[in-house]
Amino acid sequence: MCDFNNLTDEEKLHYHNILTTVSTNYGGLNFFLQLIEALRDASPHPLTSRHQDFLFDLGDVKWGKTIFNDKVLLIKKLRKEKTENGNLLKDKEGKEYKNTINLIKTLSPITFSVRPALRDNGEGFDFKAFDNVDDKTIRLNPIFEALFFCSVDTVKKILNYK
């Protein structure tokens, strides 16, 4: 998803609709982009917070389990190596497959909750880290990828797509 220029028009529209919906639920495009910019500016990576949250003036992101840096590094690596259809699962042989399965088992039960600071701005939204297409196909959830990994410019392109 983060390689916006290589997506088909259908995929661009699909991701546009998803991100537009969640940005509306968060309080609007401006608040949503400010959240993403704050997540990018955070150091270390926000997912590694030992409190399982990211607090921000305009809202917060919370999840229910500590995520260690090795898992974040593995997600970054898998994003670069995913197959053409976005599948994170590779050949069943080798250590990479086992690491990927362990990552999926660790993060799959976690629900991420994004809420604006003021309830009047929106109801917020929840999402999971992965989309399970079938037993052999697991993809990163586009909301998860947009919030924690895509560049701000890419998210803007997706949101402004017509």
C-alpha positions in Angstrom: 0.0 0.0 0.0 2.8 2.4 0.8 4.1 2.1 -2.8 1.1 4.2 -4.0 2.3 4.8 -7.6 2.4 1.1 -8.3 -1.1 0.4 -7.2 -4.0 -0.1 -9.6 -6.8 2.5 -9.7 -9.1 0.0 -7.9 -6.6 -0.4 -5.1 -6.0 3.3 -4.8 -9.7 3.9 -4.5 -10.1 1.0 -2.0 -7.3 2.4 0.2 -8.7 6.0 -0.2 -12.1 4.8 1.0 -10.7 3.0 4.0 -8.5 5.9 5.1 -11.2 8.5 4.5 -13.6 6.6 6.7 -11.1 6.3 9.6 -10.0 9.9 9.3 -13.6 11.0 9.5 -14.1 8.8 12.6 -11.0 10.4 14.2 -12.2 14.0 13.7 -11.3 14.8 10.1 -8.4 14.7 7.7 -6.4 17.3 9.5 -6.5 15.6 12.9 -5.7 12.2 11.3 -2.7 13.6 9.5 -1.4 15.3 12.7 -1.7 11.9 14.4 0.4 10.2 11.7 3.0 13.0 11.8 3.2 12.6 15.6 3.6 8.9 15.2 6.5 9.4 12.7 8.2 11.9 15.0 8.1 9.6 18.0 11.3 7.9 19.0 11.7 5.0 19.6 9.0 3.5 17.4 5.6 4.0 19.0 4.7 0.3 18.8 7.5 -0.4 21.3 5.9 1.6 24.1 6.0 -0.4 27.3 2.7 1.2 28.3 1.0 -0.1 25.1 -0.2 3.3 24.1 0.7 6.5 22.2 -0.7 9.6 23.8 -1.1 12.7 21.7 -2.7 16.1 22.3 -5.5 15.3 19.8 -6.1 11.7 20.9 -4.5 8.4 21.6 -3.7 5.0 20.2 -3.9 2.0 22.6 -3.3 -1.7 22.3 -3.2 -4.5 24.9 0.2 -6.1 24.6 3.8 -5.0 24.7 5.4 -5.3 21.3 9.2 -5.6 21.3 11.5 -3.9 18.8 12.5 -7.2 17.1 8.8 -7.6 16.1 8.8 -4.1 14.6 12.0 -4.7 12.7 10.5 -7.9 11.4 7.4 -6.1 10.2 9.6 -3.6 8.4 11.5 -6.4 6.7 8.4 -8.3 5.7 6.9 -5.2 4.2 9.8 -4.9 1.8 9.8 -8.6 1.0 6.1 -9.3 0.7 4.8 -11.0 -2.4 3.1 -9.2 -5.3 -0.4 -9.7 -3.8 0.8 -8.4 -0.4 1.1 -11.8 1.2 3.5 -11.8 4.2 3.8 -15.6 4.2 6.7 -17.1 2.3 8.0 -20.6 1.7 7.2 -22.9 4.6 10.9 -23.9 4.8 13.4 -22.0 6.9 13.6 -19.8 9.9 11.9 -16.8 8.2 8.6 -18.6 7.9 8.8 -19.6 11.6 9.6 -16.0 12.6 6.7 -14.7 10.5 4.2 -17.2 12.0 5.4 -16.2 15.5 4.9 -12.5 14.6 1.4 -13.2 13.3 0.5 -15.2 16.4 1.8 -12.5 18.6 0.1 -9.5 16.9 -3.1 -11.1 15.6 -5.1 -11.0 18.9 -4.2 -7.4 19.5 -6.9 -4.8 18.8 -5.6 -1.2 18.3 -8.0 1.5 19.4 -7.6 5.1 18.1 -9.7 7.7 19.9 -9.8 11.5 19.5 -9.2 13.6 22.7 -12.7 15.1 22.4 -15.6 12.8 21.8 -17.3 15.6 19.8 -14.6 15.2 17.1 -15.5 11.6 16.4 -16.0 8.1 17.8 -12.6 6.8 16.8 -11.9 3.4 15.3 -10.4 0.0 16.1 -8.4 -2.3 13.8 -6.1 -5.3 13.9 -2.6 -5.6 12.6 -3.3 -8.2 9.9 -6.0 -9.1 7.4 -6.4 -12.9 7.1 -7.5 -13.6 3.6 -7.2 -17.4 3.9 -4.9 -20.0 5.5 -2.0 -19.2 3.2 -2.5 -15.4 2.7 -2.0 -12.9 5.4 -1.6 -9.2 4.7 -0.9 -6.1 6.8 -4.0 -4.2 7.6 -4.0 -1.0 5.5 -4.9 1.1 8.6 -2.1 -0.4 10.6 0.4 0.1 7.7 -0.7 3.7 7.2 -0.6 4.7 10.9 2.8 3.1 11.7 4.8 2.6 8.6 3.8 4.6 5.4 5.3 8.0 4.9 3.1 11.0 5.6 3.3 12.0 1.9 2.0 8.6 0.8 -1.0 8.8 3.3 -1.7 12.3 1.9 -1.7 11.0 -1.7 -4.1 8.2 -0.7 -6.4 10.5 1.1 -6.4 13.0 -1.8 -6.9 10.4 -4.5 -9.9 11.0 -6.7 
